[in-house]
Amino acid sequence: MKKRIVCTALSTLMIAGLLSGCSGKASAKEVDLNSMTLEQIAEEAKKEGRVDSVGMPDTWANWGETWQGIKDTYGLEHVDTDMSSAEEIAIFESEKNKATKEIGDVGQAFGPVAVEKGVTMKYKTSYWDSIPDWAKDDDGDWIIAYYGTMTMLTNKKLVPEAPTSFEDLLNGDYMVAVGDVAKATQAQYAVLAAAIAMGGDESNIEPGLEYFRKIAEQGRLDLGEFSMARIEKGEVGVAFLWDYNALGYRDQFVENNPSADFEANVPSEASIQSGYCTILNKYSQRPHAAAIAREYILSDEGQINLAKGYAKPVRNVEIPADLKAKLIDDSQYANARMVTDQAAWEETAKTIGTKWQEEVVAYAK
């Protein structure tokens, strides 16, 4: 499974390293993609013949079907090398004009980092006007293609009435798994979701810590390894996961055991969302192939492919009824939101691991 499940938020050490260098000179093939027609880009992309990616493996968000669609439509061969968001930016920078990669998929906080580092190529795509303003850089240096929302995945064999709110969860009698808040971004966002639900925000995580301390004091906070295997075996009643992970796990559990019964819900009081954005390598020797890949990803077909992997498409596309039936109902997302103060969250994330140990784990029974 893709490492970025636990690596999408800004790591202080990673960002310090990424921002410390200079950007280097641009590729000899750098072009003004935004001045070209889609037909011109497609024609050149077919000549280039392939598009290689980083951090976009077949099994994550259904990228495999997207790469096949790009091959079928434009004849582009493809291979991916999986890595974290920071590593993606680092390889663009380190390879420079010897670039072997065209496109990457990074956590939304890393989009501006890639721009600051000087490794991005601008391309807005023909879908620019249908992409929300919050999901794109002004010039198309990065564009969010999909996002996830923090949810509660319930094993209904253990908890017949799945909790739909933080209040329900607090009043339960089953084990709750959050993960390693000191290391896992997914776990940190679970605490942030609780904080927002309890009146806090990106700069005030204390309400979230206090909430989970109550669960720890009840003896219900699971401190074991946070893994798909343990969730599947029934060692916890409820686990906090991004919705696309929760729904993917649910399907996998049922495939392994048809009698398995899992349900995913977005906490009704509030939840937090986080997106992923494509970045095109400024140094790519195949810039048109990079652009046409982004074009396809943001097309209706590409967006539906991501939805098949349970990621939330950034564009308002019509999801097929059979697929929509497998998703969490749209009404559950009413109180979910993106991070609104990224700088404050970065500061909070620096100490959240230590505070989790001191203010939550220390109280576990």
TIVEX-214994 format. One record per residue (C-alpha): residue in three letters; z, x, y. Coordinates in nm, 2 decimals. Example, Ala and Ser with C-alpha at 12.3 -4.5 7.8 and 13.67 -1.06 7.14 Angstrom:
+------+--------+--------+--------+
| code |      z |      x |      y |
+------+--------+--------+--------+
|  ALA |   0.78 |   1.23 |  -0.45 |
|  SER |   0.71 |   1.37 |  -0.11 |
+------+--------+--------+--------+
% end
This chain:
+------+--------+--------+--------+
| code |      z |      x |      y |
+------+--------+--------+--------+
|  MET |   0.00 |   0.00 |   0.00 |
|  LYS |  -0.09 |   0.12 |   0.34 |
|  LYS |   0.17 |   0.35 |   0.50 |
|  ARG |   0.15 |   0.16 |   0.83 |
|  ILE |   0.36 |  -0.12 |   0.70 |
|  VAL |   0.65 |   0.10 |   0.82 |
|  CYS |   0.47 |   0.32 |   1.07 |
|  THR |   0.32 |   0.10 |   1.34 |
|  ALA |   0.58 |   0.12 |   1.62 |
|  LEU |   0.58 |   0.42 |   1.85 |
|  SER |   0.77 |   0.71 |   1.70 |
|  THR |   0.92 |   0.93 |   1.97 |
|  LEU |   0.84 |   1.25 |   1.79 |
|  MET |   0.48 |   1.14 |   1.71 |
|  ILE |   0.40 |   1.03 |   2.06 |
|  ALA |   0.55 |   1.35 |   2.21 |
|  GLY |   0.32 |   1.55 |   1.99 |
|  LEU |   0.02 |   1.34 |   2.05 |
|  LEU |   0.06 |   1.35 |   2.43 |
|  SER |   0.13 |   1.72 |   2.45 |
|  GLY |  -0.23 |   1.84 |   2.40 |
|  CYS |  -0.54 |   1.82 |   2.61 |
|  SER |  -0.83 |   1.61 |   2.52 |
|  GLY |  -1.11 |   1.86 |   2.47 |
|  LYS |  -1.48 |   1.81 |   2.54 |
|  ALA |  -1.68 |   1.51 |   2.43 |
|  SER |  -1.92 |   1.49 |   2.15 |
|  ALA |  -2.28 |   1.58 |   2.21 |
|  LYS |  -2.37 |   1.24 |   2.09 |
|  GLU |  -2.15 |   1.05 |   2.33 |
|  VAL |  -2.34 |   0.75 |   2.46 |
|  ASP |  -2.27 |   0.46 |   2.70 |
|  LEU |  -2.26 |   0.19 |   2.44 |
|  ASN |  -2.17 |  -0.09 |   2.69 |
|  SER |  -2.51 |  -0.03 |   2.86 |
|  MET |  -2.70 |  -0.09 |   2.54 |
|  THR |  -2.81 |  -0.42 |   2.38 |
|  LEU |  -2.68 |  -0.52 |   2.05 |
|  GLU |  -3.02 |  -0.48 |   1.90 |
|  GLN |  -3.05 |  -0.12 |   2.03 |
|  ILE |  -2.71 |  -0.04 |   1.88 |
|  ALA |  -2.79 |  -0.19 |   1.55 |
|  GLU |  -3.12 |  -0.01 |   1.53 |
|  GLU |  -2.96 |   0.33 |   1.60 |
|  ALA |  -2.67 |   0.25 |   1.36 |
|  LYS |  -2.91 |   0.20 |   1.07 |
|  LYS |  -3.07 |   0.54 |   1.14 |
|  GLU |  -2.72 |   0.70 |   1.13 |
|  GLY |  -2.67 |   0.54 |   0.79 |
|  ARG |  -2.29 |   0.55 |   0.74 |
|  VAL |  -1.96 |   0.48 |   0.90 |
|  ASP |  -1.64 |   0.65 |   0.79 |
|  SER |  -1.30 |   0.52 |   0.88 |
|  VAL |  -0.93 |   0.62 |   0.88 |
|  GLY |  -0.64 |   0.38 |   0.81 |
|  MET |  -0.87 |   0.10 |   0.69 |
|  PRO |  -0.85 |   0.09 |   0.31 |
|  ASP |  -1.01 |  -0.18 |   0.11 |
|  THR |  -0.67 |  -0.34 |   0.00 |
|  TRP |  -0.53 |  -0.38 |   0.36 |
|  ALA |  -0.62 |  -0.70 |   0.54 |
|  ASN |  -0.92 |  -0.74 |   0.31 |
|  TRP |  -1.11 |  -0.45 |   0.47 |
|  GLY |  -1.30 |  -0.41 |   0.15 |
|  GLU |  -1.50 |  -0.72 |   0.20 |
|  THR |  -1.57 |  -0.62 |   0.56 |
|  TRP |  -1.71 |  -0.29 |   0.46 |
|  GLN |  -1.93 |  -0.46 |   0.20 |
|  GLY |  -2.05 |  -0.70 |   0.47 |
|  ILE |  -2.13 |  -0.41 |   0.70 |
|  LYS |  -2.32 |  -0.24 |   0.42 |
|  ASP |  -2.51 |  -0.56 |   0.33 |
|  THR |  -2.60 |  -0.63 |   0.70 |
|  TYR |  -2.67 |  -0.28 |   0.84 |
|  GLY |  -2.71 |  -0.06 |   0.53 |
|  LEU |  -2.42 |   0.16 |   0.62 |
|  GLU |  -2.24 |   0.36 |   0.35 |
|  HIS |  -1.86 |   0.39 |   0.40 |
|  VAL |  -1.55 |   0.57 |   0.29 |
|  ASP |  -1.20 |   0.54 |   0.42 |
|  THR |  -0.91 |   0.79 |   0.44 |
|  ASP |  -0.58 |   0.61 |   0.46 |
|  MET |  -0.32 |   0.74 |   0.71 |
|  SER |  -0.07 |   0.63 |   0.98 |
|  SER |  -0.17 |   0.54 |   1.33 |
|  ALA |  -0.05 |   0.87 |   1.48 |
|  GLU |  -0.24 |   1.06 |   1.21 |
|  GLU |  -0.56 |   0.88 |   1.29 |
|  ILE |  -0.54 |   0.98 |   1.66 |
|  ALA |  -0.45 |   1.34 |   1.55 |
|  ILE |  -0.75 |   1.38 |   1.33 |
|  PHE |  -0.98 |   1.25 |   1.60 |
|  GLU |  -0.83 |   1.52 |   1.83 |
|  SER |  -0.82 |   1.80 |   1.58 |
|  GLU |  -1.18 |   1.76 |   1.45 |
|  LYS |  -1.33 |   1.71 |   1.79 |
|  ASN |  -1.70 |   1.78 |   1.78 |
|  LYS |  -1.68 |   1.84 |   1.40 |
|  ALA |  -1.58 |   1.48 |   1.36 |
|  THR |  -1.61 |   1.33 |   1.01 |
|  LYS |  -1.47 |   0.99 |   1.11 |
|  GLU |  -1.61 |   0.71 |   1.33 |
|  ILE |  -1.34 |   0.44 |   1.36 |
|  GLY |  -0.97 |   0.39 |   1.30 |
|  ASP |  -0.73 |   0.10 |   1.30 |
|  VAL |  -0.40 |   0.16 |   1.48 |
|  GLY |  -0.09 |  -0.03 |   1.57 |
|  GLN |  -0.13 |  -0.19 |   1.91 |
|  ALA |   0.12 |   0.04 |   2.08 |
|  PHE |  -0.10 |   0.33 |   1.98 |
|  GLY |  -0.41 |   0.20 |   2.15 |
|  PRO |  -0.30 |   0.32 |   2.49 |
|  VAL |  -0.19 |   0.65 |   2.34 |
|  ALA |  -0.54 |   0.71 |   2.20 |
|  VAL |  -0.68 |   0.64 |   2.55 |
|  GLU |  -0.43 |   0.88 |   2.71 |
|  LYS |  -0.52 |   1.14 |   2.45 |
|  GLY |  -0.89 |   1.11 |   2.54 |
|  VAL |  -1.02 |   1.04 |   2.19 |
|  THR |  -1.17 |   0.69 |   2.24 |
|  MET |  -1.52 |   0.56 |   2.30 |
|  LYS |  -1.57 |   0.25 |   2.50 |
|  TYR |  -1.74 |  -0.05 |   2.35 |
|  LYS |  -1.66 |  -0.41 |   2.44 |
|  THR |  -1.88 |  -0.59 |   2.17 |
|  SER |  -2.07 |  -0.91 |   2.23 |
|  TYR |  -1.75 |  -1.11 |   2.17 |
|  TRP |  -1.57 |  -0.97 |   2.47 |
|  ASP |  -1.52 |  -1.30 |   2.65 |
|  SER |  -1.36 |  -1.47 |   2.35 |
|  ILE |  -1.10 |  -1.19 |   2.30 |
|  PRO |  -0.77 |  -1.26 |   2.48 |
|  ASP |  -0.69 |  -1.03 |   2.78 |
|  TRP |  -0.37 |  -0.91 |   2.61 |
|  ALA |  -0.57 |  -0.79 |   2.31 |
|  LYS |  -0.81 |  -0.55 |   2.48 |
|  ASP |  -0.83 |  -0.25 |   2.70 |
|  ASP |  -1.02 |  -0.32 |   3.03 |
|  ASP |  -1.32 |  -0.10 |   2.92 |
|  GLY |  -1.31 |  -0.15 |   2.55 |
|  ASP |  -1.14 |   0.17 |   2.45 |
|  TRP |  -0.93 |  -0.04 |   2.21 |
|  ILE |  -0.95 |  -0.40 |   2.09 |
|  ILE |  -0.70 |  -0.58 |   1.88 |
|  ALA |  -0.87 |  -0.74 |   1.58 |
|  TYR |  -0.57 |  -0.91 |   1.41 |
|  TYR |  -0.20 |  -0.93 |   1.42 |
|  GLY |   0.10 |  -1.02 |   1.21 |
|  THR |   0.42 |  -1.22 |   1.27 |
|  MET |   0.77 |  -1.15 |   1.13 |
|  THR |   0.85 |  -1.40 |   0.85 |
|  MET |   1.11 |  -1.48 |   0.58 |
|  LEU |   0.98 |  -1.47 |   0.23 |
|  THR |   1.20 |  -1.68 |   0.00 |
|  ASN |   1.23 |  -1.67 |  -0.38 |
|  LYS |   1.27 |  -2.04 |  -0.45 |
|  LYS |   1.39 |  -1.97 |  -0.80 |
|  LEU |   1.70 |  -1.84 |  -0.63 |
|  VAL |   1.69 |  -2.04 |  -0.31 |
|  PRO |   1.54 |  -2.39 |  -0.39 |
|  GLU |   1.55 |  -2.49 |  -0.02 |
|  ALA |   1.38 |  -2.21 |   0.17 |
|  PRO |   1.53 |  -2.13 |   0.51 |
|  THR |   1.31 |  -2.20 |   0.81 |
|  SER |   1.54 |  -2.07 |   1.08 |
|  PHE |   1.78 |  -1.79 |   1.15 |
|  GLU |   2.06 |  -2.05 |   1.15 |
|  ASP |   1.96 |  -2.16 |   0.80 |
|  LEU |   1.97 |  -1.81 |   0.68 |
|  LEU |   2.31 |  -1.74 |   0.83 |
|  ASN |   2.45 |  -2.05 |   0.65 |
|  GLY |   2.31 |  -1.95 |   0.31 |
|  ASP |   2.48 |  -1.79 |   0.01 |
|  TYR |   2.20 |  -1.56 |  -0.12 |
|  MET |   2.12 |  -1.19 |  -0.06 |
|  VAL |   1.90 |  -1.10 |   0.24 |
|  ALA |   1.68 |  -0.79 |   0.26 |
|  VAL |   1.57 |  -0.64 |   0.58 |
|  GLY |   1.48 |  -0.28 |   0.48 |
|  ASP |   1.57 |   0.06 |   0.63 |
|  VAL |   1.60 |   0.00 |   1.00 |
|  ALA |   1.64 |   0.37 |   1.06 |
|  LYS |   1.29 |   0.44 |   0.93 |
|  ALA |   1.09 |   0.12 |   0.88 |
|  THR |   0.91 |  -0.04 |   1.17 |
|  GLN |   0.88 |  -0.36 |   0.98 |
|  ALA |   1.26 |  -0.37 |   0.95 |
|  GLN |   1.31 |  -0.28 |   1.32 |
|  TYR |   1.09 |  -0.58 |   1.42 |
|  ALA |   1.30 |  -0.81 |   1.20 |
|  VAL |   1.60 |  -0.71 |   1.40 |
|  LEU |   1.41 |  -0.76 |   1.72 |
|  ALA |   1.30 |  -1.11 |   1.61 |
|  ALA |   1.67 |  -1.20 |   1.55 |
|  ALA |   1.76 |  -1.05 |   1.88 |
|  ILE |   1.51 |  -1.27 |   2.07 |
|  ALA |   1.62 |  -1.58 |   1.87 |
|  MET |   1.98 |  -1.51 |   1.97 |
|  GLY |   1.90 |  -1.46 |   2.34 |
|  GLY |   1.82 |  -1.09 |   2.35 |
|  ASP |   1.50 |  -0.91 |   2.42 |
|  GLU |   1.33 |  -0.57 |   2.39 |
|  SER |   1.59 |  -0.40 |   2.61 |
|  ASN |   1.89 |  -0.59 |   2.45 |
|  ILE |   1.89 |  -0.56 |   2.07 |
|  GLU |   2.27 |  -0.63 |   2.04 |
|  PRO |   2.23 |  -1.00 |   1.96 |
|  GLY |   2.01 |  -0.91 |   1.66 |
|  LEU |   2.26 |  -0.65 |   1.54 |
|  GLU |   2.54 |  -0.90 |   1.58 |
|  TYR |   2.35 |  -1.15 |   1.38 |
|  PHE |   2.29 |  -0.92 |   1.09 |
|  ARG |   2.65 |  -0.79 |   1.11 |
|  LYS |   2.76 |  -1.15 |   1.03 |
|  ILE |   2.54 |  -1.15 |   0.72 |
|  ALA |   2.68 |  -0.80 |   0.62 |
|  GLU |   3.04 |  -0.93 |   0.66 |
|  GLN |   2.95 |  -1.21 |   0.43 |
|  GLY |   2.85 |  -0.96 |   0.17 |
|  ARG |   2.49 |  -1.08 |   0.17 |
|  LEU |   2.30 |  -0.79 |   0.32 |
|  ASP |   2.10 |  -0.61 |   0.05 |
|  LEU |   2.12 |  -0.23 |   0.10 |
|  GLY |   1.90 |  -0.14 |  -0.20 |
|  GLU |   1.55 |  -0.01 |  -0.19 |
|  PHE |   1.32 |  -0.25 |   0.00 |
|  SER |   1.04 |  -0.28 |  -0.25 |
|  MET |   0.79 |  -0.54 |  -0.37 |
|  ALA |   0.92 |  -0.48 |  -0.73 |
|  ARG |   1.28 |  -0.57 |  -0.64 |
|  ILE |   1.17 |  -0.88 |  -0.45 |
|  GLU |   0.95 |  -0.99 |  -0.74 |
|  LYS |   1.24 |  -0.93 |  -0.99 |
|  GLY |   1.47 |  -1.16 |  -0.80 |
|  GLU |   1.71 |  -0.91 |  -0.67 |
|  VAL |   1.71 |  -1.07 |  -0.32 |
|  GLY |   1.68 |  -1.43 |  -0.21 |
|  VAL |   1.50 |  -1.37 |   0.12 |
|  ALA |   1.32 |  -1.07 |   0.25 |
|  PHE |   1.18 |  -1.01 |   0.61 |
|  LEU |   0.81 |  -0.92 |   0.61 |
|  TRP |   0.50 |  -0.94 |   0.82 |
|  ASP |   0.33 |  -1.27 |   0.73 |
|  TYR |   0.03 |  -1.10 |   0.59 |
|  ASN |   0.25 |  -0.89 |   0.36 |
|  ALA |   0.46 |  -1.19 |   0.27 |
|  LEU |   0.16 |  -1.40 |   0.17 |
|  GLY |   0.00 |  -1.12 |  -0.01 |
|  TYR |   0.32 |  -1.05 |  -0.21 |
|  ARG |   0.34 |  -1.43 |  -0.29 |
|  ASP |  -0.01 |  -1.43 |  -0.44 |
|  GLN |   0.05 |  -1.11 |  -0.63 |
|  PHE |   0.38 |  -1.25 |  -0.78 |
|  VAL |   0.21 |  -1.57 |  -0.89 |
|  GLU |  -0.07 |  -1.37 |  -1.04 |
|  ASN |   0.18 |  -1.16 |  -1.24 |
|  ASN |   0.38 |  -1.46 |  -1.34 |
|  PRO |   0.24 |  -1.82 |  -1.29 |
|  SER |   0.59 |  -1.97 |  -1.28 |
|  ALA |   0.69 |  -1.76 |  -0.98 |
|  ASP |   0.77 |  -1.96 |  -0.67 |
|  PHE |   0.78 |  -1.80 |  -0.33 |
|  GLU |   0.76 |  -1.95 |   0.02 |
|  ALA |   0.70 |  -1.78 |   0.36 |
|  ASN |   0.83 |  -1.92 |   0.69 |
|  VAL |   0.83 |  -1.81 |   1.05 |
|  PRO |   1.19 |  -1.84 |   1.19 |
|  SER |   1.18 |  -2.15 |   1.41 |
|  GLU |   1.39 |  -2.02 |   1.69 |
|  ALA |   1.17 |  -1.72 |   1.77 |
|  SER |   0.98 |  -1.44 |   1.60 |
|  ILE |   0.79 |  -1.13 |   1.70 |
|  GLN |   0.43 |  -1.03 |   1.65 |
|  SER |   0.24 |  -0.70 |   1.64 |
|  GLY |  -0.13 |  -0.64 |   1.63 |
|  TYR |  -0.37 |  -0.37 |   1.52 |
|  CYS |  -0.66 |  -0.24 |   1.72 |
|  THR |  -0.98 |  -0.06 |   1.64 |
|  ILE |  -1.04 |   0.27 |   1.82 |
|  LEU |  -1.38 |   0.44 |   1.81 |
|  ASN |  -1.39 |   0.82 |   1.79 |
|  LYS |  -1.52 |   0.97 |   2.11 |
|  TYR |  -1.64 |   1.27 |   1.92 |
|  SER |  -1.83 |   1.08 |   1.64 |
|  GLN |  -2.17 |   1.20 |   1.54 |
|  ARG |  -2.25 |   0.84 |   1.45 |
|  PRO |  -2.14 |   0.64 |   1.76 |
|  HIS |  -2.37 |   0.35 |   1.71 |
|  ALA |  -2.24 |   0.30 |   1.35 |
|  ALA |  -1.89 |   0.30 |   1.49 |
|  ALA |  -1.98 |   0.04 |   1.75 |
|  ILE |  -2.16 |  -0.19 |   1.50 |
|  ALA |  -1.86 |  -0.17 |   1.27 |
|  ARG |  -1.64 |  -0.30 |   1.55 |
|  GLU |  -1.90 |  -0.56 |   1.63 |
|  TYR |  -1.89 |  -0.69 |   1.28 |
|  ILE |  -1.51 |  -0.68 |   1.26 |
|  LEU |  -1.49 |  -0.91 |   1.57 |
|  SER |  -1.77 |  -1.14 |   1.45 |
|  ASP |  -1.68 |  -1.48 |   1.29 |
|  GLU |  -1.74 |  -1.34 |   0.95 |
|  GLY |  -1.54 |  -1.03 |   1.01 |
|  GLN |  -1.25 |  -1.23 |   1.15 |
|  ILE |  -1.25 |  -1.46 |   0.85 |
|  ASN |  -1.25 |  -1.16 |   0.62 |
|  LEU |  -0.93 |  -1.05 |   0.79 |
|  ALA |  -0.78 |  -1.40 |   0.75 |
|  LYS |  -0.86 |  -1.37 |   0.38 |
|  GLY |  -0.62 |  -1.08 |   0.38 |
|  TYR |  -0.37 |  -1.31 |   0.56 |
|  ALA |  -0.39 |  -1.13 |   0.89 |
|  LYS |  -0.41 |  -1.35 |   1.20 |
|  PRO |  -0.76 |  -1.31 |   1.36 |
|  VAL |  -0.75 |  -1.24 |   1.73 |
|  ARG |  -1.04 |  -1.46 |   1.81 |
|  ASN |  -1.03 |  -1.84 |   1.77 |
|  VAL |  -1.25 |  -1.88 |   1.47 |
|  GLU |  -1.28 |  -2.17 |   1.23 |
|  ILE |  -1.09 |  -2.08 |   0.91 |
|  PRO |  -1.23 |  -2.24 |   0.59 |
|  ALA |  -1.01 |  -2.52 |   0.46 |
|  ASP |  -0.94 |  -2.37 |   0.13 |
|  LEU |  -0.82 |  -2.05 |   0.30 |
|  LYS |  -0.62 |  -2.23 |   0.56 |
|  ALA |  -0.43 |  -2.41 |   0.29 |
|  LYS |  -0.29 |  -2.08 |   0.18 |
|  LEU |  -0.17 |  -1.98 |   0.52 |
|  ILE |   0.15 |  -2.06 |   0.71 |
|  ASP |   0.09 |  -2.37 |   0.92 |
|  ASP |  -0.01 |  -2.29 |   1.28 |
|  SER |   0.28 |  -2.50 |   1.41 |
|  GLN |   0.53 |  -2.25 |   1.28 |
|  TYR |   0.40 |  -1.99 |   1.53 |
|  ALA |   0.49 |  -2.19 |   1.84 |
|  ASN |   0.79 |  -1.97 |   1.93 |
|  ALA |   0.65 |  -1.63 |   1.81 |
|  ARG |   0.54 |  -1.38 |   2.07 |
|  MET |   0.42 |  -1.03 |   2.12 |
|  VAL |   0.63 |  -0.75 |   2.27 |
|  THR |   0.63 |  -0.81 |   2.64 |
|  ASP |   0.81 |  -0.49 |   2.75 |
|  GLN |   0.67 |  -0.20 |   2.55 |
|  ALA |   0.85 |   0.07 |   2.75 |
|  ALA |   1.19 |  -0.10 |   2.69 |
|  TRP |   1.12 |  -0.15 |   2.32 |
|  GLU |   1.03 |   0.22 |   2.28 |
|  GLU |   1.37 |   0.31 |   2.43 |
|  THR |   1.55 |   0.06 |   2.21 |
|  ALA |   1.37 |   0.19 |   1.90 |
|  LYS |   1.51 |   0.54 |   1.96 |
|  THR |   1.86 |   0.43 |   1.89 |
|  ILE |   1.82 |   0.12 |   1.67 |
|  GLY |   1.86 |   0.31 |   1.35 |
|  THR |   2.19 |   0.47 |   1.45 |
|  LYS |   2.32 |   0.14 |   1.59 |
|  TRP |   2.22 |  -0.04 |   1.26 |
|  GLN |   2.43 |   0.20 |   1.06 |
|  GLU |   2.73 |   0.18 |   1.29 |
|  GLU |   2.72 |  -0.19 |   1.39 |
|  VAL |   2.58 |  -0.35 |   1.07 |
|  VAL |   2.58 |  -0.14 |   0.76 |
|  ALA |   2.94 |  -0.02 |   0.83 |
|  TYR |   3.05 |  -0.39 |   0.79 |
|  ALA |   2.87 |  -0.46 |   0.46 |
|  LYS |   3.09 |  -0.57 |   0.18 |
+------+--------+--------+--------+
% end
